[in-house]
């Protein structure tokens, strides 16, 4: 198992906060604290986050139903259900998905992202 450089579970990550708001398991106390602070300011934060994920699934389904079979998930963050490739392949079995995120440490999730006709690219495409 590889050790991720510069990983600090005491520093919040917006991807882990998002995971927490989606009732995920890949978050730490510091991430949950940030999420609680966000919800104290905007009480609908968790609901809006869940609706955002549902919108992604609906948009993927809409595109796949119209014959689009190649997708890029930019800023994919941590794996969460439903994953982009799961949604696309439920409609188009030959769908291909490229996951891209620039945050350090997310390449450790490669094994859970890996699937036939799917690609994980850690790093950035910015100049």
Secondary structure, 3 states (H helix, E strand, C coil): CCCCCCCCCCCCCHHHHHHHHCCCCCCCHHHHHHHHHHHHHCCCHHHHHHHHHHHHHHHHHHHHHCCCCEEEEECCCCCCCCCHHHHHHHHCCCCEEEEEECCCCHHHHHHHHCCCCEEEEECCCCC
